[in-house]
Amino acid sequence: MIIGDTSIHISLKKLGENLDAVRKMAGKNVAVMAVVKANGYGHGAKEIAPTLLEHGADYLGVARLEEAMQLRESFLKAPLFVLGFTPDRFLQTAVENDITLTIFSAHQARILSEAANKLNKKAVVHLKIETGFNRLGTDSIDELFEILKTPNIYAEGIYSHLALKDRASDEVQLEKFMNIVNELEAKGHTFRYRHIADSISAVDYPDFRLDMIRTGAVLYGMKGFESDNVEVQPIMTMQTRISRIRCISKGEGVGYDLEWTAERDTVAATLPFGYADGYPRALGGKSYVTVRGKKCPLIGIMCMDQCVADVTDVDDVKEGDIAIIYGDGTQNTLSVAEAAQKAQCNKNEILCRLAARPVRIYE
């Protein structure tokens, strides 16, 4: 494999420590689903899965069946969970490959039942309850009872998702969820897993943890929560190397439209990364890289494959020097959180934008 100058470094050690910290926070009676959708939030789902399983993840959660199937090819026995909608035509495939599905319609329960009957097994599902997010799920008790009485269906769990507007509205959702759960359980239906908490609510709301928490961003060191219930660390560093250094005279321009012009004699470094590597184009001219511990502003319009930084204030700078694109926020590096703020998006979007081109190096 050719490893180019732009690369993404993933610390499996820190990932494992983050999951350990989450499991300790949750306690022995709360299962932890490690969410690895969107290629493990850009970190590489197949590559990080072994670490997550070794550190006790009870499920690997993905958004779509195709993501689960990619994992199933490498992990024949791993517990896989699809959080999103699975089209009818793929339901039998899920049963064949022992993948746990989200369902919320009796129609899909019947299809799963037929598939499971042919295969002489049970279709494992979690019921998705609509509590106010208004994305997926049902709040129809009749529909839920219909699913539960369908043959060959094992309703292992029941869950919902919070809108996370504020504690008060989240409590309204939790109350609606528990009222539905209690009504179903009063009729004799029990669930191994009841879950509603994502990364943020799992940390901030201990009383929302129930039987399982679904943790994604927190495992990758993203702190969207407010409490200090858990300590995690970013696991990703993105870096590149300076490919060219040129001295630019005051008044000269850089890049498309010569949008940036030098206000002083400037040492400019060309860097081999751009928006095709997943770096937000909006950060061109607004952000920085770090060279030898110094913040170096990006200048000019961000290109597809390259960009330019002002390295005038870096002593003895030379071609081949490492430039940190994303770090952990220490030593003058740009954290994902700061990048998201500058790009006016959220942290998960920054991570999920990371393209396939920069090779991932697992350490």
N, C-alpha and C positions, 0 to 999 in steps of 0.2 A: 504493500500500500504506500502510495506517495502521500506524505503528510505535508501540506502546504504551510505557508507562514501564518495563516489565520486558523486558529484552532480553539476548540472548546474543551476545557479540562473539568472533569467531573470527579469529585471526591466521594468514592463509595464508602470510605470510612466515616465521613461526616454524615452521609445519608443514613447509614446504619445507626449512628449515634442519635440522629434526629428521631428516627422511628423508636429507638429505645426510650428516648425522653417522652415521646407521645404516649407510648404504652404505659410507662410509669405514671404519667399524669392521669390517664384514663382509669387505671386500676385493673385488678385481675378479672373482674366480672364484666368488663366492657371489651368487646371485640374491636379490632381496628382494620378498616378497609383502607388499603393504600391505593390511592387513585393515580393511575398511570395513563390516563387518556391523553390524546394529542401527543403521542410519542413520549410519554412521561414528561409532559410539560416541556418538551424540547430537549430533555436530557437523554433520551434513548430508552424506550420502554423495555426492550428485550435485554439490554445491557444492565439496567438497574434492577430488574425483577429478581434475580437471584439474591441480591443483598436484602431486598425487602422481605422475601420469603424466609431467608435465613434468620432475620431478626423478628420473625413472628407475625408477619402480616396475615390476617385471617382470610382476606380476599384481595385480589388485584382488581380494581375497578376501572372500566373503560366506558367510553360513550357509545360505541357502536359495535355491532357484531364483527365487522371486518377487523377491528382492532383486537378483539378477543381471539379471533382465528389466527391472527399473526402470532400472538403469544402462545396459543395452543400448539402450534408447530414446534415450538422449542420447549414447552413445558407441558408435558402430557398429563400430569396430575395436578397442576396448580389450580386452586380455586379461583375461577374467573367470573366476573359479574358485569353485566351490561346495564349501564345506568340509563341509557336512552331508549328510544323506540326501535323495535326490530320489525321490519316489514314481514307480512304474513309468509311470503315466499321463502324466507330464511329460517322460519321457526323450527322446522325439522332438523336443519343443520345444527342449530344450537343444542337440541336434545341429543343428537348423535355425538356431539363433542362435549357433553356434560358441562355446558355453560349456563350459569344461572341468569335468568332474564327478568327484566322489569315488565310487568303487564298490568293493565287496568281495564281490560274489556273481556266479557264472557266470550265474545267472538274469538279472540286469540286463545283463550283457555281451551276452547273446543278443538282448535287446530292443534295445539300442543298435546292435548289428550290423545288425539288420533295418532300423532307421530310417536308419542311415548308408548302407546299400545302396540304399535308395529315393532317397536324396538324392545319391548318387554322391560320397560324401565319407567321411572317417574320423571316428569318434567319439573325441575326445581325453579320456583319463581319467587319474586318479592312483589307484593302488591303496592302500587304507587298511589298515594292518596293526595287528592287536590285539597290544599288547605289555604289557598290564597295567592300562591305564586302565579297560577293560571298559565302553566306551561304544559305539563303532562300530568296525568292522573285522573282519578274519579273520586267524587264524594258521595256516590250513590251506594247506599247500603245494599239495595237490591242487587246491583251489579256485582258487588263484592261477594255477597252470599252465593250468587250464581257461579262465580269463579271458584269459590271454596268447595262447592259441592260437585265440581266437575271431576270425573274419574281421572286417575293417573297424573294428577297435579299435586305436587307437594309445595304448599305455600310456606316456605321456610321463614319468610320475613315480610314485614310491612313497613313502609317508610314514606317520608315526604321531604320537601325541601323548603328552607326558610328564604324569605325575601330579604332579610337582614336590613330592613329599614331602621329599626330601633328595637330596643328590648320589649317595649310594650306591644308592638305589632307582632314580634316573634312569639311572645307569650300567647297571643290570640291564636296563632297558627298551631302552636304546641297543644293548646287546649282542644282545638278542633280535632287534631290528629288523635289525641288520647281518647276523646269521646268516641270516635269511630272504632279505635282499637278495643276499647272497653265493651262496646256494643257487640262486636264480633266475638270477643272472648267470652262474653256472657252466654253466648249460644254454643259454647264448647270448642271454639277454634282457638288454638294457641299458636304462638309464633316464637321461633327460636330467637329471631332478631327483630327488634323494633328500633328504628333509627330515623333521626331527623337532623342531626348535627353535622355540618361540614367543618372545615378547618377552623374558621373563625368562631363559630358557636361552640365547637367542641372545647376550645380553650377558654372562652369567655363565660360560657354558661354550663357549669358542671351539672346542673339539674336537667340539662337537655341531652345528656350523653346516652341515657337509656341502656340498650344492650349492645349498641355498636355506634362507632363514629366513622365518618367518611373523611379521611384526611388526604389532601392533595398538596396545596401550596405550602403548608407548614412543613411537610417532609423535605421540601426543597429549600427550606430556610427563609421562606417569605413570611413576614410578620404583619398580617392584616388585623391581628387581634390587639386588644387593649390591656389585658391582664398579664401578670408575670407568672402564670401557672406553668409555663414550659419555656425552656431555653433551647432555641435551635439556631443553626448557623447556615448561611448560604453554602451550597455545595458546588457551585459553578463559577469558573473564571473563563472569560473569553479574551484571547490575546492575539496579537499579530506582530509583525516585524516591519521596521521602516525599510521601504524598498528604494527610496531615492530622497536625497536632501538637496535643496536648491536655495540659494540666497536670492531673495526678491527685493528689489529696490522700492523705496517709498513711492506709492502711487501706482504700482503694478497691481494687476488683478489676478484672481485665481478662479479656475473652474468655469462652468457654464454661466453665460451672461456676464461674466466677470463681476458677479454680484458682490464679491468681497474685494476690496482694494486695500493695500497695505498702508497703514498710517505711519509706519516706521520701516526702516530696513529690517527685513524679516527672514528668519531661517525657516523654510517650509519643508515639511516631511510628507512624502506621499506614502499612503498606507493601503495595502491590498485587501480592503474590505469595503462593502457598501450595502445598499439596501437589498441586494440579492442574497446576502448572507443573513438577512433577517433583522438588520439594524434599521430602526425607523428613519425614513428619509427626512422626517420633520426635525430630527435632531441635528441635521447639518447646519452648522453655524450657531448652534445653541448649546452644544455639549462639548465634551472633551475626552481625550484619552490620557493615560498616565505613563510618562516616560521617566525612568530613573527617579520615581517618587514625585515628579512635578506634574501638575495639571497643564495639559497642552490643548488649547481651544481648537475645535474643528473649525476650519475656515472654508468659505465657499459652499456651493450646493453639493449635497451628498450625491455621489454617482452610484450607478448600479454595482460596480465592482471595486471602486477605489474612492478614497477621500484624502483630504489634506489637513494636516495639523500644524499649528504654529509652535515650533520647538525652540524659538529664539532664546528662551530663558533656561534651557537645559544645558548644563556645562558638558563639554566634550561629546555632544550628541553625534552619533554616527549611523550610517546605514547598517541595518541588521539589528539595531537595538530593539528590544521588546517594548511594545506599547500595549498596556492593559486597556481593553475595551470595556469590559464589565469586571468588577471585582466585588469585594465584600464591603466596600465603603471605607475601609481603613487605608492608611498610607496614601491618601489623596486619590483613591480609585473610585470610579463611578459605580455605585450600587444599582441593582435592578430597580429598587424603590425610587431612587433619584432619577434614573432614566425615565421611569414611568411618569413621574411628576413633570419632567421637562417635555415629554411627548404627549402629555395630557391623555394618558390611558392608564390601565391598571398593570400591576406587576405581572400577573399571569399572561397578559397579552404580550409583554416584552419577551417572556420565556417561550411562549408558544410560537412566536414569530421566528425563532432561531431556525435557520434553513438547514438543509441536509449537507450543503457544500462544505462548511467548516467541519473537519473531522473531529469526532469526539474522542478524547483520550481519557481513559478511566484509570484512576490512581488510588 
